[in-house]
Structure formats: structure tokens, C-alpha cells
Amino acid sequence: MAQLKRDPIGIRWHGRGGQGAVTASKILAEAGRFEDKYFLGLPDYGAERAGAAMRSFTTVSTKPIRALCELAEPDAVVVLDSTLLDEVNVVAGLKEDGVFVINTTESPTNIRSKLGYKGKIYAVDATSISIENLGKSIPNIPMLGALARGVEVVSKENLVKMIRESLSSKFKEAVVVGNVKAFEKAYETVQAG
């Protein structure tokens, strides 16, 4: 699969409270330190309850990041919950030659017809992958795997290293291993279109 390579690269995450979009955004950003990159993970939410629509932003660069704000024109967009397509213009500002990654059972072709987006689309059933590997629906780490397949921000190995480092301080080893497996499964099974 072709990979989007840019410097700096900006990613906007769309999810619902409790799905882990902020955590995935931070893991991606902090993995940049393993490659001597500058990084920023910036959540955008208020006092939303679990299940409410929210966003997060990630920027990674080989140069210092001066803009500490949301990304109006991201290089990539990641959607953790496909029901957001009916509520939010998830492709607003997404560059025409960018990458759109979505958690869905639908094909990239079907998503393209819904959105009218002409850039690269990656689709993966992150919900099923997380249930299979974690016993519950937390699609953030599988979506990170799908994104890693389509957008080269940091290496796959460094993302796995950061997942382990970030999650091991909060969860038991079985949860960490399950997340790594979910990342790998999404990386291998994501469909491009």
C-alpha cells in the first residue's frame, strides 16, 4: 500500500468520548520522540459525556512545531465511529491528496460514495478487532494500526514500542498484549481504496 509521507504531518481524529481517540493521538505524537521528531497531541473537547462527539489533533515534524492549535487542513483524518458521518463533516479541510481512515465494515468504495472524497481511503473493522483482542469495543489502537499502514508518521516498530510504554503503566500485561495484537491485526487487514 502506498504511504503518505509529509513533514510536518497533521492528523485530525474524530471519535466519541470513551473510544480512546485522545490516547491514540498522544501515543502517535509521543512515538515521534523515538525518532528525534517534534510532536504535539492536542485534544479538543469540553465537558462532554461518554459517547459525545469529540476531536483530537496530532502533529509530528522534524522541525519545531510553532502552531499550537487545531488543524484546519489536516493531511489525514481518522474516524473511530462511522456514525459520526451523519453528524459531523469529517472531511472538512482534509487535503485532496490526503488520507481518510475509518472504522467500518463497509468498503472504501462505499465510503467514498458517501463522502465524495477523492483522496485515499482506508477502512478497517476496528470494533471487531478490539472485541476479539480486548473483549470490548475500544477501537483506538486498531485505528492507530490502520493509520500506520497508510500514513508514515513514525515507524511501525516505534508505534508498538510507544503503545507498550504508554499502556503498561495503566494496565495489566494481558491488556497491553491485546492492544499490540489489535494494532498488528488492523495494520495487516486494513483495506485501501
VMD Tcl script that draws the C-alpha trace (Angstrom):
set ca {
  {0.00 0.00 0.00}
  {1.19 3.48 -0.80}
  {2.00 5.60 2.21}
  {1.54 9.31 2.66}
  {4.86 10.90 3.66}
  {4.94 14.56 4.69}
  {6.88 16.79 7.03}
  {5.25 18.14 9.07}
  {2.21 15.88 9.05}
  {-1.07 16.77 10.72}
  {-3.81 14.32 11.68}
  {-7.31 15.06 12.93}
  {-9.07 12.36 14.96}
  {-12.86 12.09 15.26}
  {-14.39 9.83 17.87}
  {-16.79 9.65 20.75}
  {-15.90 10.15 24.39}
  {-14.55 6.88 25.77}
  {-13.28 5.43 22.48}
  {-9.69 6.46 23.12}
  {-9.09 8.99 20.32}
  {-7.12 11.27 22.67}
  {-5.00 8.35 23.88}
  {-4.25 7.22 20.30}
  {-3.39 10.78 19.30}
  {-0.96 11.09 22.21}
  {0.64 7.69 21.57}
  {1.23 8.64 17.94}
  {2.67 12.01 18.89}
  {4.93 10.68 21.63}
  {6.26 7.88 19.40}
  {7.95 10.70 17.49}
  {10.49 11.06 20.29}
  {11.98 7.69 19.38}
  {12.92 9.22 16.02}
  {14.05 12.61 17.34}
  {10.95 14.32 15.97}
  {8.95 17.17 17.41}
  {5.38 16.28 18.28}
  {2.10 17.67 19.55}
  {-1.03 15.82 20.65}
  {-3.89 18.23 21.28}
  {-7.38 17.19 22.42}
  {-10.42 19.32 21.57}
  {-13.30 18.64 23.91}
  {-15.11 20.23 26.79}
  {-17.19 18.60 29.47}
  {-18.59 16.02 27.06}
  {-20.01 12.84 28.42}
  {-19.06 9.37 27.26}
  {-20.42 8.88 23.76}
  {-20.38 12.57 22.77}
  {-18.57 13.56 19.55}
  {-15.04 14.87 20.12}
  {-11.81 15.58 18.23}
  {-8.10 15.39 18.80}
  {-5.13 16.54 16.75}
  {-1.63 15.17 16.20}
  {1.28 16.94 14.55}
  {4.69 15.34 14.03}
  {7.64 17.10 12.38}
  {11.41 17.06 12.01}
  {11.31 20.82 12.76}
  {9.93 22.66 15.81}
  {6.13 22.98 15.75}
  {5.09 26.61 16.10}
  {1.30 26.34 15.68}
  {-0.30 25.06 18.87}
  {-3.84 24.93 17.59}
  {-6.33 22.69 15.84}
  {-5.59 21.70 12.26}
  {-7.82 23.42 9.71}
  {-6.30 21.46 6.80}
  {-5.08 18.07 8.06}
  {-3.08 15.65 5.94}
  {-5.08 12.75 7.35}
  {-8.35 12.19 9.20}
  {-9.12 9.18 11.41}
  {-12.75 8.35 12.30}
  {-13.23 5.90 15.18}
  {-17.03 5.75 14.88}
  {-18.74 5.63 11.47}
  {-22.00 7.03 12.91}
  {-20.18 10.38 13.05}
  {-20.52 10.57 9.25}
  {-24.16 11.55 9.83}
  {-23.30 14.20 12.45}
  {-20.01 15.84 11.51}
  {-18.35 16.92 8.26}
  {-15.36 14.68 8.92}
  {-13.64 15.54 5.63}
  {-13.84 19.32 6.16}
  {-10.45 20.80 5.26}
  {-8.88 17.39 4.53}
  {-6.32 17.86 1.77}
  {-7.36 16.43 -1.59}
  {-4.28 14.22 -1.70}
  {-4.60 13.23 1.95}
  {-5.69 10.05 3.67}
  {-9.02 9.18 5.29}
  {-9.09 6.23 7.73}
  {-12.38 4.89 9.11}
  {-13.62 2.20 11.48}
  {-16.31 0.46 9.43}
  {-17.41 -2.84 7.94}
  {-18.05 -1.05 4.64}
  {-15.61 -0.98 1.73}
  {-13.53 2.09 0.89}
  {-15.61 2.37 -2.32}
  {-18.86 2.67 -0.33}
  {-17.33 5.24 2.00}
  {-16.06 7.23 -0.99}
  {-19.57 7.35 -2.48}
  {-20.99 8.61 0.84}
  {-18.35 11.30 1.35}
  {-17.39 12.28 -2.17}
  {-13.77 12.39 -1.01}
  {-11.29 11.76 -3.83}
  {-8.16 11.04 -1.79}
  {-7.00 7.70 -0.40}
  {-9.46 5.89 1.88}
  {-8.55 3.13 4.32}
  {-11.30 1.08 6.01}
  {-10.95 -1.44 8.83}
  {-13.36 -3.11 11.25}
  {-11.57 -1.84 14.35}
  {-14.58 -2.58 16.54}
  {-14.46 -6.32 15.81}
  {-10.67 -6.35 16.13}
  {-10.80 -4.72 19.56}
  {-13.56 -7.05 20.77}
  {-11.57 -10.05 19.52}
  {-8.34 -8.95 21.22}
  {-9.56 -6.99 24.26}
  {-13.03 -8.34 24.94}
  {-14.63 -4.92 24.44}
  {-15.05 -2.20 21.87}
  {-12.21 0.28 22.25}
  {-11.18 0.96 18.63}
  {-8.37 3.46 19.20}
  {-5.33 1.18 18.99}
  {-6.61 -0.79 15.97}
  {-7.27 2.56 14.27}
  {-3.70 3.57 15.05}
  {-2.60 0.38 13.25}
  {-4.77 1.19 10.23}
  {-3.42 4.74 10.14}
  {0.17 3.48 10.34}
  {-0.45 1.44 7.20}
  {-1.49 4.50 5.19}
  {0.48 7.35 6.73}
  {4.16 7.23 7.57}
  {4.48 9.38 10.66}
  {6.80 7.17 12.69}
  {7.83 3.57 12.14}
  {5.51 0.70 12.98}
  {8.12 -0.62 15.43}
  {8.25 2.67 17.31}
  {4.47 2.84 17.49}
  {4.37 -0.63 19.06}
  {7.13 0.44 21.47}
  {5.10 3.52 22.47}
  {1.88 1.52 22.85}
  {3.70 -0.80 25.26}
  {5.29 2.08 27.18}
  {2.13 4.15 27.41}
  {-0.29 1.38 28.34}
  {1.94 -0.68 30.66}
  {1.81 1.98 33.36}
  {-2.01 1.85 33.41}
  {-2.99 -1.71 32.53}
  {-2.10 -5.34 33.16}
  {0.25 -7.08 30.72}
  {-2.66 -9.00 29.12}
  {-4.32 -5.71 28.13}
  {-1.06 -4.36 26.71}
  {-0.51 -7.56 24.69}
  {-4.13 -7.47 23.46}
  {-3.67 -3.90 22.26}
  {-0.46 -4.75 20.42}
  {-2.23 -7.68 18.74}
  {-5.14 -5.39 17.80}
  {-2.69 -2.86 16.32}
  {-0.97 -5.57 14.26}
  {-4.27 -7.11 13.07}
  {-5.60 -3.74 11.86}
  {-2.28 -2.93 10.20}
  {-2.47 -6.22 8.27}
  {-6.18 -6.23 7.39}
  {-6.99 -2.59 6.57}
  {-8.49 -2.18 3.07}
  {-7.33 0.65 0.82}
  {-9.31 2.30 -1.93}
}
mol new
graphics top color blue
foreach p $ca { graphics top sphere $p radius 0.5 }
foreach p [lrange $ca 0 end-1] q [lrange $ca 1 end] { graphics top cylinder $p $q radius 0.2 }
display resetview
